[in-house]
Amino acid sequence: MSLDAEEFGESERPLYSRKRRRLMQIVVSVAILALKKTGVLITWVTQVQTAQYACNIAAAYYAPGARGVTASFELGNSDVLGWNCYVEIDGQDDFFVAHLGVIPGAPRLVPLTGS
C-alpha cells in the first residue's frame, strides 16, 4: 500500500514559488557565509593576540633591553613557516628572537649559555 498525493487531494504544484525558493537560497547562503567569516575573523584575532603575548615572553627572556616587539606570520621559508618573533634593537633592523609555530604558543626558552 503506497500513499500518493492524489489520495489526500493535494495538487502537484510546488509548495513555494520559484521566486520564493530562490530568495530563501540566497538568504541561507548569505547567513552561512556570515557565520564562516565571523569564525575565521575570531580565529585570526585569537592567533594574533596569542602570538604577540608569546613574543613578549620570548623578548623578555632573550632580549630584555629591546625597544619594540613584533610577532609576524610568514609563509616564505619552510624553516620558519608560521609565527615568528622579532625585536627592535638600537641601531639594527628587526632581530629574529623565536619561532612560535604555525599555531602560536608558548616559546621554548632555551638558555643561551651552558650554565
N, C-alpha and C positions, 0 to 999 in steps of 0.2 A: 504494500500500500504506500503510494507516494503522495505527497501533498503538493499540489500545484497552486499557482497564484489564482487560476480561474475558479478554483473551488471556494475561495474566500471572496471572490468578487473584486479582486484587485486588478487594476489596469496594468498594462505592460510598460507604461511610460516611467522614466526615472523619477525618483523621489524629489530630487533637486534639479533645477535647470542647469544648463551647461555654463551659463554666466556665473551662477552662484557657486558651482563646484570649482570653477577657475579662481574665483575670488578667495574661496576657502584654501585652495592650494597655495596661493600667493601669501596669505596671512600666516599659514603654518610654516612655510619656508622662511619668511622673514623672522618669525619667532625663533625657529631653530638656529638661524644664523646669529641672532642677537645673543642667544644663550652660549653659543660657541665662542663668539667674540669676547664676551664677558669672562668666560673661563680662561681663555688664552691671556687676556689682559691681567687677570688676577695672578695667574701663574708667573707671568713675566715680572710683575711688580714684586712678588714674593722673592723671586730669584735675585733681582737687583738688590733688594734690601739685605738678603742673606749674604750675598757676595760682598757688599760694602762692609757689613759687620765683620765677616771673616777677614777681610782685607785690613780692617783697622786692628784686629788682633795680631795678624802677621806683621804689620808695620810696627806696632808697639814692641814686638819681640826682636825683629831683625834690624829695624832702623828707627830707634827711638827718637832721633833728632830730626826726622823728616818733616818738611813743611806741609806737604799735602799727600793724600792717599787717594788712589783711583783704582776701582775694580772695573775691568772691561771684558767683554765677551769676544773671543777671537776664533775665527774659523780657518785661518791660513795654515799654520804649521801643525802637523799631527802630534808633535811632542807637547805642545802647549794648547791643544784644542780645548776650548771651553773658557771658563772664567779665570782671569789672571789678575794678580795684584801688582800695582806699580806705585812707587813713592816718588815724590819730588824732593831732590836733594839740591842744596845750594850749588849753583854753577854747573849743573848737569841736566841732561834730559831725563825723562822718566826712567827709573831704575827698576828692573824686574825684582820682585821680592818673593812671590809664592804662586804656585799653580793651585787653583781651588777646585778644579774639575768641571765637568760638563754640568753637573748638578752641584751648585756651590755648597760647601760645608766647612766645617772647622779645618783650618790648615794643619798640616803635620809640622809641628815646630821641632826641628832637629837642631841641637846645639851646634854652633859653628866651630867650636874648639873641641879638642879631645878630652877635656876635663868634665 
